[in-house]
Amino acid sequence: MVEFPSLSPYWPLIRFLVPLAITNVAIDLGEQALNRGIATVKEDAVEMLASYGLAYSLMKFFTGPMSDFKNVGLVFVNSKRDRRKAVFCMAAAGVIAFVLHILIAYTDLGYYIINKLHHVDESVGHKTRKAFLYLAAFPLLDAMAWIHAGILLKHKYSVIVGSASISDVVAQIVFVAILLHSNLECVEPLLIPILSLYMGALVRFSIVGLGYYCNIHDNIPDSSGLDVGGDATIKKMLTFWWPLALILATQRISRPIVNLFVSRDLKGTSNATEAVAVLTATYPVGHMPYGWLTELRAVYPAFDKNNPSNKLNASSSVTKTNIKRFTFCCLALSLTLCFVVFWTPYTSEKILVDVIGVDHTFAKLCVVPLRIFSFFPLPVTVRAHLTGWLMTLKKTFVLAPSSVLRIIVLITSLVVLPYMGVHGATLGVGSLLAGFIGESTMVAIAACYVYRQQKNSEMSNELVVEGEDAAPMSEVCSRTQMEAIEELQEEEEPPQQQRTL
């Protein structure tokens, strides 16, 4: 009879990751709902989609680093004082992002970034800057939601985080449907997806905020004990956060860079606007089967032995080997989904036509870019797994070079591939894949470096222990010699005393 290994260690991992995977898929569905809100507008739908796509991708550049503060909550927030420090950091970052949005919307900086760099016409540039202005307050609201999501994940409340994201998407879809029947379609169509985005974020923030106050706030101490290293300082949080923020910022800026090079490659013609619209439509669809793999980086910190919530639950039996096997299974599942959805004839076109609402001709332009997305799961899994391990060790600083290499490889591909006959959305997605591979390679090199350091440290510690074990023997020998000398002296003393008498 065949004996299967115990699956009990994997159930906590499944229960933890499934809500987060749903969260990631829900975010992509939300983007598609917003795109549908624009695509449904009969007048200048492609132009509106391109304008919103440019503004949304630029806004993601600001919200990306803030959303990574979720990992600060996951690793560092052990007390109410730690939470206050984290919220303060996010509030300051949100204000800075708000000011930058205003500057880009109203100054020549925005005209240069959007109109000149992207080579879009005056109409698209004006609508993009207007959309960017409307999105100015979103980074702050998004950041406050993510920091509390990280704290919930630390205490294994991933179901609440997943429920919040699903509610976010439901709210977006509902408000898109409502606003499409209002006069906004005639007055200001851009407000349809943007207002829906705000309402979804507000719902998500409300749920994670209530989840924190109902389940965690009263159960954590006012300050952290020495067993977890004491209270985390703002400096420690920022030192841990900035490499992750840099990585995510480069990931977010990758889309605007791709849009920039793709539109410039096509010389700002109608084909350029069409290519940017294709990229805007294919990003969420292509991201859906593999995007949830990014959440694997939360697994290592959540199940770390030094996590206070794990110390209370001594029955937890999740090991590093269990996490590695679980990660491999997730990779296999994602690859299967990608090839089934994107390589089965007419499946991807049907998704684009039925979900986003584009016409069949436009959907055909998205087929090749979507097939390139099939190869993204491998570099994404490697990056997520190793990043989670480094986060547990609080050695995120070694990840910083990976962001630089990603941008270098991305720009190199965007420059070289057009000479090989690759243009449009295919150029953009192919260059993104090259950037992902470069980034994951550098993360693997950084992880090997840290692993080598750990091994060398363990060997040096063993030598020290051996030295300490040998020290008592030498002390015994020295004591024995001293005792022998003292006995000889005592034996010599009585005859000398007799002579004096």
C-alpha positions in Angstrom: 0.0 0.0 0.0 1.4 3.4 -1.0 2.0 5.8 2.0 1.6 9.5 1.4 3.6 11.9 3.5 1.6 13.9 6.0 -0.1 16.9 4.5 -0.8 18.5 7.9 2.1 21.0 7.7 0.8 22.3 4.4 -2.7 23.2 5.5 -1.5 26.3 7.4 0.4 27.4 4.3 -2.7 26.8 2.1 -5.0 28.6 4.5 -2.5 31.5 4.7 -1.8 31.9 1.0 -5.2 31.3 -0.6 -6.7 34.5 0.7 -3.6 36.4 -0.5 -3.8 34.8 -3.9 -7.4 35.8 -4.1 -6.3 39.3 -3.1 -3.9 39.5 -6.0 -6.3 38.1 -8.5 -9.0 40.5 -7.2 -6.8 43.5 -7.8 -6.3 42.4 -11.4 -10.1 41.9 -11.7 -10.6 45.4 -10.3 -8.3 46.8 -13.0 -10.3 45.1 -15.6 -13.5 46.5 -14.2 -12.0 50.0 -14.4 -10.8 49.4 -18.0 -14.3 48.2 -18.9 -15.7 51.4 -17.4 -13.6 53.3 -20.0 -14.0 50.8 -22.9 -17.8 51.1 -22.6 -17.6 54.8 -23.4 -18.5 54.9 -27.1 -16.6 58.2 -27.9 -12.8 58.0 -28.0 -12.6 54.8 -26.0 -9.1 53.9 -27.1 -7.8 57.4 -26.4 -9.5 57.3 -22.9 -8.0 53.9 -22.2 -4.5 55.1 -23.2 -4.9 58.3 -21.0 -6.1 56.4 -18.0 -3.5 53.7 -18.5 -0.7 56.3 -18.5 -2.0 58.1 -15.4 -2.7 54.9 -13.5 0.8 53.4 -14.2 2.5 56.6 -13.1 0.3 56.7 -9.9 1.3 53.1 -9.3 4.9 54.3 -9.2 4.1 56.3 -6.1 1.8 53.8 -4.4 4.1 50.8 -5.1 6.8 51.7 -2.5 4.1 52.4 0.1 2.3 49.1 -0.4 5.5 47.4 0.5 5.2 48.9 4.0 2.9 45.9 4.4 6.1 43.9 4.9 7.2 46.3 7.7 4.0 45.5 9.5 4.6 41.9 8.9 8.1 41.8 10.3 8.5 44.7 12.7 5.2 45.7 14.3 4.9 43.9 17.6 3.3 46.6 19.7 1.1 49.7 19.6 4.1 51.9 19.7 5.6 50.1 16.6 2.3 50.6 14.8 2.2 54.4 15.6 5.7 54.7 14.1 4.7 52.8 11.0 1.5 54.9 10.5 3.6 58.1 10.9 6.0 57.0 8.2 3.1 56.2 5.8 1.3 59.5 6.5 4.5 61.5 5.6 5.0 59.4 2.5 1.4 60.0 1.4 1.7 63.8 1.8 4.9 63.7 -0.3 3.1 61.7 -3.0 0.1 64.1 -2.9 2.4 67.1 -3.6 4.2 65.3 -6.4 0.8 64.5 -8.1 -0.1 68.2 -7.9 3.2 69.3 -9.4 2.9 66.8 -12.3 -0.7 67.8 -13.0 -0.1 71.6 -13.0 3.5 72.3 -13.9 5.7 71.9 -16.9 7.2 68.8 -15.2 4.0 66.9 -16.0 3.9 68.2 -19.6 7.5 67.0 -20.1 6.9 63.6 -18.5 3.6 62.8 -20.2 3.5 64.8 -23.5 7.1 65.0 -24.5 8.6 61.8 -23.1 5.7 59.6 -24.2 5.2 61.4 -27.6 1.4 61.5 -27.1 -0.8 64.1 -28.7 -2.1 67.1 -26.8 -5.5 65.6 -26.2 -4.2 62.4 -24.6 -1.6 64.4 -22.6 -4.2 66.7 -21.2 -6.5 63.9 -20.2 -3.6 62.0 -18.6 -2.6 65.0 -16.4 -6.2 65.5 -15.4 -6.5 61.8 -14.4 -3.3 62.1 -12.4 -4.6 65.1 -10.5 -7.8 63.2 -9.6 -5.6 60.3 -8.3 -3.5 62.6 -5.9 -5.1 61.4 -2.6 -5.1 57.7 -3.5 -1.5 56.8 -2.4 -2.2 58.0 1.2 -5.5 55.9 1.5 -3.8 52.9 -0.1 -0.8 53.1 2.2 -2.9 53.2 5.4 -4.7 50.1 4.2 -1.5 48.2 3.5 0.2 48.8 6.8 -2.7 47.3 8.7 -2.9 44.5 6.2 0.7 43.6 7.1 -0.1 43.6 10.8 -3.1 41.3 10.1 -0.8 38.9 8.1 1.6 38.7 11.0 -1.1 37.3 13.2 -2.3 35.0 10.4 -5.5 36.9 9.6 -5.0 36.5 5.9 -8.8 35.8 5.5 -9.6 39.4 6.5 -7.0 40.8 4.1 -8.4 38.6 1.3 -12.0 39.6 2.2 -11.0 43.3 2.1 -9.5 43.0 -1.3 -12.5 41.1 -2.7 -14.8 43.8 -1.2 -12.6 46.4 -2.9 -13.2 44.8 -6.3 -16.9 44.3 -5.7 -17.2 48.0 -4.7 -15.3 49.0 -7.9 -17.5 46.9 -10.1 -20.7 48.2 -8.5 -19.7 51.8 -8.7 -18.6 51.4 -12.3 -22.0 50.0 -13.1 -23.7 52.8 -11.2 -21.6 55.6 -12.7 -22.0 54.4 -16.2 -25.7 55.2 -15.9 -25.1 58.7 -14.6 -24.3 61.8 -16.6 -20.5 61.4 -15.9 -20.2 59.5 -19.2 -21.0 62.7 -20.9 -19.5 65.2 -18.5 -16.2 63.6 -17.4 -15.8 59.9 -18.4 -12.4 59.7 -16.6 -14.1 60.1 -13.2 -15.9 56.7 -13.7 -12.9 54.5 -13.1 -11.2 56.9 -10.7 -14.2 57.4 -8.3 -14.7 53.6 -8.4 -11.0 53.2 -7.5 -11.4 55.5 -4.5 -14.6 53.8 -3.2 -12.9 50.4 -3.5 -9.9 51.6 -1.5 -12.1 53.2 1.1 -14.0 49.9 1.6 -10.7 47.9 1.8 -9.2 50.4 4.4 -12.4 50.2 6.5 -12.3 46.4 6.6 -8.6 46.0 7.5 -8.8 48.8 10.0 -11.8 47.3 11.7 -10.1 43.9 11.5 -7.0 45.2 13.3 -9.0 47.0 16.1 -11.3 44.0 16.7 -8.7 41.2 16.6 -5.2 42.6 17.4 -5.1 46.1 19.0 -6.1 45.0 22.5 -4.0 41.8 22.3 -0.6 43.4 21.6 1.5 45.2 24.3 2.1 48.9 24.4 5.8 48.3 23.7 7.8 45.3 22.5 9.7 43.1 24.9 13.4 42.2 24.7 12.5 38.7 23.4 11.7 40.3 20.0 14.4 42.9 20.2 12.6 45.7 21.9 10.7 48.5 20.1 11.5 48.9 16.4 12.9 52.4 15.6 11.8 54.4 12.6 15.4 54.1 11.4 15.2 50.2 11.5 11.9 50.3 9.7 13.2 52.6 6.9 16.4 50.6 6.6 14.4 47.4 6.1 11.9 49.1 3.8 13.9 51.2 1.4 15.4 48.3 -0.6 12.0 46.7 -0.9 10.5 50.1 -1.8 13.3 50.6 -4.4 12.5 47.2 -6.0 8.8 47.9 -6.1 9.4 51.4 -7.4 11.4 50.0 -10.3 8.7 47.4 -10.9 6.1 50.1 -11.0 8.1 52.5 -13.1 8.8 49.7 -15.6 5.3 50.1 -17.0 5.6 53.8 -17.7 9.1 53.2 -19.2 7.6 50.5 -21.4 4.8 52.8 -22.4 7.3 55.5 -23.1 9.6 53.4 -25.4 6.7 51.7 -27.2 5.0 55.0 -28.0 8.3 56.7 -29.0 9.2 53.6 -31.2 6.0 54.2 -33.1 6.6 57.9 -33.4 3.5 59.1 -31.5 1.2 57.9 -34.3 -2.3 56.4 -33.9 -0.5 53.0 -33.8 1.4 54.3 -30.6 -1.9 55.1 -28.9 -3.3 51.7 -29.9 -0.1 49.9 -28.6 -0.4 51.7 -25.2 -4.1 50.7 -25.1 -3.2 47.1 -25.8 -0.6 47.1 -23.0 -3.2 48.7 -20.6 -5.6 45.9 -21.4 -3.1 43.0 -21.3 -1.3 43.9 -18.1 -4.1 42.8 -15.7 -5.1 39.8 -17.8 -1.5 38.5 -18.2 -0.7 39.3 -14.6 -3.6 37.3 -13.2 -2.3 33.7 -13.5 1.1 34.4 -12.0 0.7 37.7 -10.0 -0.4 35.8 -6.8 3.0 34.1 -6.7 4.4 37.4 -5.3 2.6 36.8 -2.1 4.9 33.8 -1.4 7.4 36.2 0.1 5.0 36.7 3.0 5.2 33.0 3.9 8.7 32.9 5.4 8.2 35.8 7.8 4.7 34.7 8.8 5.9 31.2 9.8 9.2 32.3 11.2 10.1 30.8 14.6 10.8 34.2 16.0 7.4 35.6 15.2 5.6 36.2 18.5 2.4 34.7 17.2 4.2 31.5 16.4 5.8 31.3 19.8 2.4 31.3 21.3 1.4 28.4 19.0 3.9 25.7 19.8 2.0 23.1 17.8 3.0 24.8 14.5 5.0 22.3 12.5 5.8 24.1 9.3 9.5 23.7 8.4 11.6 25.3 5.7 11.4 22.1 3.7 7.6 22.3 3.7 7.8 25.9 2.5 10.1 24.9 -0.4 7.9 22.1 -1.5 4.8 24.3 -1.2 6.5 27.0 -3.3 7.3 24.4 -6.1 3.7 23.3 -6.2 2.5 26.9 -6.6 4.9 27.4 -9.5 3.7 24.3 -11.2 0.0 25.4 -10.8 0.8 28.9 -12.1 2.6 27.6 -15.2 -0.3 25.3 -16.0 -2.8 28.1 -15.7 -0.8 30.4 -18.0 -0.4 27.9 -20.8 -4.0 26.7 -20.6 -5.4 30.2 -20.7 -3.0 31.9 -23.1 -2.2 29.1 -25.5 -5.6 27.6 -25.9 -7.1 29.1 -29.1 -9.6 31.9 -28.7 -9.6 31.7 -24.8 -7.6 34.9 -24.2 -9.6 36.8 -26.9 -12.9 35.7 -25.2 -11.7 36.9 -21.8 -10.8 40.3 -23.3 -14.0 40.6 -25.2 -16.3 39.4 -22.4 -14.6 40.9 -19.4 -13.0 44.1 -20.5 -15.5 44.8 -23.4 -13.1 45.5 -26.2 -13.9 44.5 -29.8 -12.6 41.3 -31.4 -10.1 43.1 -33.7 -8.5 44.8 -30.6 -8.5 41.5 -28.7 -6.5 39.8 -31.5 -3.7 42.4 -31.0 -3.4 41.2 -27.4 -2.8 37.4 -28.2 1.0 37.5 -28.6 1.7 39.7 -25.6 -0.4 37.5 -23.4 1.5 34.4 -24.6 4.7 36.0 -23.5 3.2 36.4 -20.0 3.2 32.6 -19.8 6.9 32.6 -19.0 6.7 35.1 -16.1 5.9 32.6 -13.3 9.5 31.1 -13.0 11.4 34.4 -12.3 8.6 35.7 -10.2 8.6 32.5 -8.0 12.4 32.6 -7.5 12.3 36.2 -6.6 9.4 35.9 -4.1 10.7 32.8 -2.4 14.2 34.2 -1.8 13.0 37.7 -0.9 10.8 36.2 1.8 13.8 34.3 3.3 15.9 37.5 3.3 13.1 39.4 4.9 13.0 36.9 7.7 16.7 37.5 8.3 16.1 41.3 8.0 18.8 41.5 5.3 16.9 43.3 2.6 19.8 45.6 1.8 21.3 42.9 -0.5 18.2 43.1 -2.7 18.9 46.7 -3.8 21.2 45.9 -6.8 18.5 43.7 -8.3 16.3 46.7 -9.0 19.2 48.5 -10.8 19.9 45.4 -13.0 16.1 45.1 -13.8 16.0 48.7 -15.2 19.3 48.2 -17.1 18.1 45.0 -18.8 14.6 46.5 -19.4 15.9 49.6 -21.2 18.5 47.6 -23.1 15.8 45.2 -24.4 13.5 48.2 -25.3 16.4 49.7 -27.3 17.7 46.5 -29.0 14.5 44.5 -29.8 13.1 47.1 -32.3 16.3 46.5 -34.5 15.2 42.8 -34.5 11.8 43.7 -35.8 9.9 43.6 -32.5 7.5 46.5 -32.0 4.3 47.6 -30.2 2.9 45.7 -27.2 5.0 42.7 -28.0 8.1 44.8 -27.5 6.8 46.0 -24.2 5.9 42.6 -22.7 9.1 40.9 -24.0 11.3 43.6 -22.4 9.4 43.2 -19.2 10.2 39.5 -19.2 13.9 40.2 -19.8 13.8 42.6 -16.8 12.2 40.0 -14.6 14.8 37.4 -15.5 17.6 39.9 -14.8 16.1 40.9 -11.4 15.5 37.3 -10.2 19.0 36.3 -11.2 20.5 39.1 -9.1 18.2 38.2 -6.1 19.5 34.6 -6.4 23.1 35.8 -6.4 22.3 38.0 -3.3 20.7 35.0 -1.5 23.8 32.9 -2.3 26.0 35.6 -0.8 23.9 35.7 2.4 23.8 31.9 2.7 27.6 31.8 2.3 28.0 34.4 5.0 25.7 32.3 7.3 27.8 29.2 6.7 31.0 31.0 7.4 29.5 32.5 10.6 28.4 29.0 11.8 31.8 27.6 11.2 33.5 30.4 13.1 31.0 29.9 16.0 31.8 26.2 16.1 35.5 27.0 16.4 34.8 29.4 19.2 32.7 26.8 21.0 35.5 24.2 20.6 37.9 26.8 22.0 35.6 27.4 25.0 35.3 23.6 25.6 39.1 23.3 25.5 39.6 26.1 28.0 38.6 24.2 31.1 41.2 21.4 30.4 44.0 23.9 30.3 42.6 25.5 33.5 42.6 22.1 35.2 46.2 21.5 34.1 47.4 24.9 35.4 45.5 24.3 38.7 47.2 20.8 39.1 50.6 22.4 38.5 50.0 25.1 41.1 48.8 22.6 43.6 52.0 20.5 43.1 54.2 23.6 43.7 52.3 24.5 46.8 52.7 20.9 48.2 56.5 21.1 47.6 56.7 24.4 49.4 54.7 23.0 52.4 57.1 20.0 52.5 60.2 22.3 52.5 58.9 24.7 55.2 59.0 22.4 58.4 62.8 21.5 58.1 63.6 25.2 57.7 61.5 26.0 60.8 63.4 23.3 62.8 66.8 24.8 61.9 65.7 28.2 63.2 64.6 26.6 66.4 
